[in-house]
Amino acid sequence: MTLDPAQPDPSRCPLCGRDNRCAMEIERETGQAQPPCWCLSATFSAELLARVPPAARGQACICAACAAAAQSRG
């Protein structure tokens, strides 16, 4: 999948392009209350966050798979 860094999709991981399952984005899109997002209790390393394209920072969440892969490498 080719990602367009100029227009980040908040429902897609900015690193791999897969669905990030962000509960906050799902709630924003659907208007249906969601449980707290998994990412609120996750720890993201500075190295992982640095891999997010600048245009997607603060716009799209890293998915659980990318977060877990980075943690297992770290």
Beta strands, then each sheet from edge to edge (+ up, - down):
end
